[in-house]
């Protein structure tokens, strides 16, 4: 993939560079459909013919060959001889399971709700409002909740993202002082399970919407943590489970605008034990340097629901509005910040 971006930069004129950039729009659905079809799972340690792969996944051989040829030109798969393909480092991330897999995450990028949010960006730019509710006739969360398979895909995708992109978070996050931890919007419970694995004397609560909570209960049971970890079905805009030392908000606030984010933070503040902390784990747009990753996520959030990625100053502002003070910020990676907030 880096060679593709290098080709863009090497083109002799801004016109050609822009044509390159616009054509890259085709690359995302190409990667996503390869993930959905399970193409990477059909290639082992030895190269394989596109026709054989097509038969294995019930695809049209010539069309699959064209897809693989395109992806190989971007560094996703390798074409070793005409019509015969092997894994590249990038294509291995599209294989199922294992550390470093992003297959479900790639599949999510051709989900109807995300495609419609990005394609409706003009409406959001004109109004400042998310276009997804307008396109679907309901919020994205409501739409997904009515579709169990889509909800399961989103949960698996975000668990993959957490495991692959946020490995440094668990190492950096110090919760040795917390006896009880609530993971607000904790998805399927993967993150809290990893925290409880690191701190065997702590207990926890996965607080999630009802349609997500059942999956969290299954994961917590599978990890043998039922005695130490509860699962609470909640609406975080109405309240959160009380009496914890730490409330974790991992990639939650970037889904909501400032007003709703402040509401969530106020509920967490009200539920805190004396001396407790709220840990906000999220992307942060840097004041300088590599801002593209976070800025792209920022536009995605705008389309989804008028939400946003934030700068450090903007995070401090919403915390202040919730009567909280950010006392410390850690950076486990260039993509992630951990903000420690206390009652002001």
N, C-alpha and C positions, 0 to 999 in steps of 0.2 A: 504493500500500500504506500509506503514512503516513496517508492520509485514513481508512483503515479503522481503524487503531489510534487515531486521534484520535476516531473515533466511539465506540470502546469507552470511552475516558476521559470522553467527554461524557455518557454515559448517566447518568440521575439516581440510580441506586441500585446498591449492590454486587451485588444479585441479577441485575440486567440486565447488568452488566459481566461477571459470571461466565458467564451464558448466551452472551454475545458471544464470550468467550474460548474456551469449549468448542466453539462452532460453527466457530470458525476451524480446528478439526481437519480439516474437510472441504476446506479450501483447499489443503493440501499435496498430496494425491493429485490434485486438480483441476489444479494447476500441472504436476505430474509427468506426468500422462497427456497433457496438451497438448504437453509436450516429446517424449514417446514417439511421438505421432502426427505430429510435425513441423508443427504448426499454424503456428508463427511463420514457417517457411520459405515458406509459401504466401501470405504478405502482403508485398507490396513497398512502394513509396513511396505507392501509392494504396490507398484502402479497398477491401475486397472483401466480397462477400456470403458469409454463412455457408454457404449452400447450395452455392456454387461451391467453397468450401474443402472441404466435406464430400465432394463428388464426387472431388476431387483426391486425398484421403487415404483414400477408401473408408470413410467414416464415415456414420452415420445423420444426415441433415441437421437434423432437429428437435432431436436430442440434442446435436449439436455446437453448435447455436445456443444452447442452454441453458448449455452449458459456457462458451462465449465471453461470454455475458451475465453469468454469475457472475464470471468473471475480470475483465471490464471494470469491474464494480462495485468491484473491489479495486485497480484501477489497472493490472492486467495485461491489456493490450490496451485499446482505446478503441472504444466503440460510437458511431459518428458519426451514424447513423440506425438505426431499428429493423431488425435483421437484417444490418447492414453494419458491418464492423469494420476498424479501422486499428491500426497499431502505437502503443504507448506506449513510454516509455523502459524500463520494466520488461520488456515483452514482447520487446524486441529482444535481451535477454540469453538468450532461449530459442531464438534462431535459431542454426543450425549454423555452426560455424567463426568465425573472426575474433576480434579482441581483445574481451574482455568477454563472450564466450559462456559460459553456464552450462547449456547444454542437457543435456549428459551428466550433470552434477552433479544437476540436477533429476530426470532419469530414475532415477538411483540411489535416490532417496527412495521409490520404490515397488518396489524390489527386494525379493524375498522375505526375504532374510537381514536386511535393515535393518528391515522392517516387523515381523518376528517378535521382533527384539531390543527394539523399543520397546513392542510390545504385551505383552511378558512382564515388564515392569518390576516388577510386584508381587513376583514371585519373587526378583528381585535385591535389592529393598528388605528382604525378609524374611531373606534368607540372606547378603547381601553378595557373592554370586557372580553372574557373568554368566548370563543366561537363554538365550543363543543356542545354546550347546553342548547344553543340555538340550532345546531345541526341535528342533534339527537332528540330534542324535545324534552330532555331531562339531563341531570348532571351525569358526568362520566361515571361517577361512583354508583349512581342508581342504575345506569345502563349495564354496567359490568355485573352488578349484584344480581340482575335478572338472567345472567348467562353464566352458569356455573363453570363451564369449560373455559370461558374467557377469564373469569376470576382466578381459576386455578393457574392459567398461563401467566397472568400478571404476578401472582404470588411467587411462582417458580422463577420467573424472570428477575424479580427484584432480589430474591434469595441468591441467585447466581451473581448478580451485580455486586451484592454485598460481599460474597465470598471471594470474588476475583479482584474487585477494585478497592475494597476496603480492608484488606488483610492487616494493614498497619493500625487500624482503629482499635482492635482488641488489644494489641500490644501497648498502644499509647494510653488507652483509657484506664485510669486508676480508680477502681471502685472498691478498694480494700476496706474503706471506711464505712461502706453502706451495708446494712443488714437486710434491707428490703428495697427492691428495685422494681419500678414500674416502667415497662417499655410501651409508651403511648403510640398507637398506630404501629404495633410491632409485627404486623404481617403474620407469617406462619409460625413465628416464634424462633426462627433460626438464630437470630442475633442474640436474643436473651438467653437461649440455650448455651450459646458459646460463652457468654458472660458468666453464667452459673457454673459452667465447666471450669472456668478460671478461678472462681471464688466459691469453693464447695460449702462454705458455711452460710452463704447468702441465700435468701429466698426471693421470689419474683412474681410479677404479674404481667402477662401479655394482655394489653388492653386494645381491643380491635372491634370493628363492626361485626355484627352477628354472623354475616355470611362468610366472614374470614375466620371467625373464632373456632369453628368446628375443625378446620384444617390445622389450626394452631394446637388444639387439644390432641389431635392425632400425633403431631410431631413431638410435642412435649412427652406424651406417653411413650413414643418410640425411643426417645432419648433417656427414658427411665427417670424423668424429673417431676413426675406427677406430685410427689409429696412435698417438693420444694417450690413448685411453680403452678400458679393458678392461671386460668384464662377467663377474662371478663369481657363480655359483650357490651360495648359502650358506644355512645355518641360523644366524641371528644368536645363537641361544642356545647354539650349539656353538663359535662363533668367527667372527672377521672377518678379511679379508685384512690381512696385516701390512705394516709398514714405511712408513706414510704419515705426513705431517706434520700432516694434519687429518682428523678423522673427523666427518662431518656426519650428524646425526640429525634430519631434518626431519619433524616430525609423526609420529614413531615412538613415542616413550615414552608419549604419551597413550593409546596402544592397549593398554598393559600395566600391570599392577598394580606396586606398589613392588618386590616381590621380583624379578619378571622384568625390570623396568627396570634394577635394580642389576646383574643378570647381564649384560645387554647392555652397560652402561657399563664393567663390569670387563673384558669382552673387548676393548672399544675401548681402554681404558687399557693393557692388556697388549700391544696391537699398536702403540701409539704409538711413533714415533721420539722420542729424547730432545728435550725442549723443545717437543714437539708439543701440539696442543690438540684437544679435543672440542667441537664446536659444536652445541648443542642448540637447535633452532629449533621452537618450539611455542607453543600458546596458553598464556596465564598468567592465572589468575583474579586480578583486581586486588583489592587490599585495600579499595578504595572505588571509587565511580563506577560505570561501566557494566560490570556483572558478568554480565548476562543472557546474552550471546552465549556466553561461556565456560562458564557454569553449565549452559546447555542442552546444550552439547557434553559436559559432565561426566556428565550423566544418560544421554546416548546411549552414552558409553563404558561406563558401569556395566552397561547392558543387553547390550552387545556382548560383554563378557568380563570384567566386574569391573574394567575399567580406569578411569582418571580424568584429568581436567584437574587442574592443580596450581597452588597459590600459589607465590610465590617461595620461601618458607620450605620448602615441601615439595620443590621442586626441589633446594634446597641439601641437604636431608636425604638424598635418594637419591644425590646426588653424593658426599656425605661417606661414605655407606655403601660406595661403590665406590672409596674412597681418592682422591677427586677434590675439587678446590676451585674454586668458581665465582669467577673473578677479575673478571668484567665482564658486564654485561647491557645490551644495546641494545634499543630498542623501535622497529622500523621502522613499526609501525602499532599502533592500539589493540587489535588482535586477536592480535598476534604479539610474542614476545620472542626474542632471540638471546642465549643464555647461553654464555660462553666458560669452559670448564673445563680445568684443568691437573692433572697428577699432584700430589697433596698431599705 
